[in-house]
Amino acid sequence: MQADKKNDQPGPDHDDLRWAVEAELAWHEGDAKATIATLLEDNRHLRVQLALMEAAGSKGFTRGWRPSYERK
């Protein structure tokens, strides 16, 4: 797996991401596997919510916009 080039560069986005990673690890008392499991479960939940919204929302409501399930 290749690292995201955007996050390899120092700057505000990198600092925010680094802080968020440290906060997640601290929440799980440094347990990386528990942190990853929680984030994967959060991701699954959000994908379900996105699918429900896609099914419930009309094209007119979103002006033709359709959600993307994969990050670009």
C-alpha positions in Angstrom: 0.0 0.0 0.0 1.4 3.4 -1.0 1.3 6.4 1.4 -0.8 9.3 0.3 1.6 11.9 -1.0 -0.6 14.7 0.3 -0.1 13.5 3.9 3.7 13.1 3.5 4.1 16.9 3.3 4.2 19.0 6.5 1.5 21.6 6.9 -1.9 22.1 8.6 -3.6 19.0 7.0 -0.7 16.8 8.1 -0.7 18.2 11.6 -4.4 17.7 11.9 -4.1 14.1 10.7 -1.2 13.4 13.1 -3.2 14.9 16.0 -6.3 12.9 15.1 -4.2 9.6 15.0 -2.7 10.4 18.3 -6.1 11.2 19.8 -7.6 7.9 18.5 -4.7 5.9 19.9 -4.9 7.7 23.3 -8.7 7.0 23.4 -7.9 3.2 23.0 -5.0 3.4 25.5 -2.4 2.9 22.8 -4.0 -0.3 21.5 -3.5 0.0 17.7 -5.7 -3.0 16.9 -8.6 -1.7 18.9 -8.2 1.7 17.3 -8.2 0.2 13.8 -11.2 -2.0 14.6 -13.2 1.0 15.9 -12.3 3.1 12.8 -13.3 0.2 10.5 -16.6 -0.1 12.3 -17.2 3.7 12.1 -16.4 3.5 8.3 -18.9 0.6 7.9 -21.6 2.6 9.8 -21.0 5.7 7.6 -21.2 3.7 4.4 -24.6 2.2 5.5 -25.8 5.7 6.3 -24.6 7.0 2.9 -26.4 4.1 1.2 -29.6 4.9 3.1 -29.4 8.5 2.1 -28.7 7.6 -1.5 -31.8 5.4 -1.5 -34.0 8.0 0.3 -32.9 11.1 -1.6 -34.1 12.0 -5.0 -31.9 13.2 -7.9 -33.8 16.5 -7.8 -33.0 17.0 -4.1 -29.3 16.5 -4.8 -29.4 18.1 -8.2 -27.9 15.0 -9.8 -25.1 14.5 -7.3 -24.5 10.9 -6.4 -22.3 9.8 -3.5 -18.9 8.2 -4.0 -18.2 5.3 -1.7 -14.5 5.4 -2.5 -12.1 8.2 -1.6 -10.5 9.9 -4.6 
